[in-house]
């Protein structure tokens, strides 16, 4: 009996030793499962990126506040459009050039008319155009051309100025005296002014020529003033259109200087 019990215990022990190696992997797997299931940290899981959590900060550390990072400011737009905003369009430049040219032409035309009349006067011709440049200062009306307040005709070798309004006579007479026309002095004759125009002497021709020279210089100064105003309106000498202003200035100044040279030659012939 004792021998049988001993044999039975030995058999069970042997069976247990054979089963343990096979059960070991299962036991190890069970231990691993419990190890993975155990929490390693109390920090909650989140799918939000780190950049978004930090308020959209970039590498420079500046946050995108109020949407400024994705929206252009008015200043940015002004910087981009600065050249167009500060400059002039071609249409505006052309308009300024036209205005400047008009001012210059008025001065040049005045010089041409005055020189022509002076040359005719130097030749001894009598014509109403000799009084074209006379301006009459009338109270409450300002300065007006003589031909707007009187008629001018030629009778023999004299100019006759008939004033339409009696009280204006004294203003007309004063204007003709102030015009300082060489060899011409008005004389009252009823409601008219008679201005004898004798054939000019050498002294009178010299005075006429001197007056024409002054006219030319005045016209040149007026043209240069128009040039300065034009350049200023364009923005300066280096701006578009400035060369055109200078070109028209040079052309007109040259033209009226040539006028005086030709007038001088005419006076030398007389």
C-alpha positions, 0 to 999 in steps of 0.5 A, a space after each residue: 500500500 505504501 509502495 502504491 501511494 509513493 508511485 502515485 505521488 511520483 506520477 502526479 509530480 511528473 505530470 505537473 512538471 510536464 504541463 508547467 512549460 506549456 502553461 508558462 507562455 499563457 501566464 506570461 501573456 496574461 501578465 503582459 496584458 495586465 501590464 499594458 492595461 495599467 495607466 502609465 500617466 494621468 495626462 488626458 489624450 488630446 488631438 489638438 496640435 501644440 501650435 493651435 493650443 498656443 494661440 497660433 504662435 509662430 517661430 517668432 513667438 507673436 500670436 495672431 491677434 484679432 486676425 491681423 496675421 491674415 488680413 491686410 491693413 490700410 497702411 499695407 494697401 497704401 504702401 502697395 499702391 503708393 506709386 500710383 497714389 502719389 504720381 499723376 496719370 498721363 491724362 493729368 500730365 497732358 492737362 497740365 502741359 496744355 494749361 502751361 502751354 496756354 499761359 506761355 502762348 498768351 505771353 508770346 502772342 502779346 509780344 508778337 502783336 506789340 513788336 509788329 505794331 512797334 515796327 509799323 509805327 517805326 515805319 511811320 504807319 498810323 493804325 488803330 492797333 497802335 493802341 491795342 495794349 492800352 488798358 483803362 482803369 475804371 472804378 468798380 470795373 477794374 482794368 479793361 482794354 481801351 477798345 471796350 470803352 471807346 472806338 478808335 479810327 484813323 483820320 489823316 495822320 492822327 488817331 481818334 479815340 471816341 469815348 462812349 461814356 462821358 465820365 470815362 473820358 478822364 480815365 481813358 486820357 490818363 491810360 494813354 498818357 501812362 502807356 508812354 507811347 513814343 511820339 504820341 500824346 493825346 489832345 482833347 477835342 470835344 468828346 474825343 481824343 486826338 492823337 497826332 502821329 507824325 513820321 518818327 524821327 531817329 530819336 522816336 525810333 530809338 525809343 520805340 525799339 527800347 520799348 519793344 526790348 522791354 516788352 520782349 523781356 517781360 514776355 520772357 519772364 512771364 513764360 519762365 513763370 509759367 514754366 515754374 508753375 508747370 514744373 511745380 504742378 508736375 512735382 519737380 524737374 525729375 517728374 514725367 512731363 518736366 522735359 516737355 515743359 522745358 522744351 516748350 519754354 526754350 522754343 517760345 523764348 527763342 521765337 520772341 528773341 528772334 522777333 526782336 532781332 528782326 524788328 531791330 533790322 527793320 528799324 535800321 532800314 528806316 
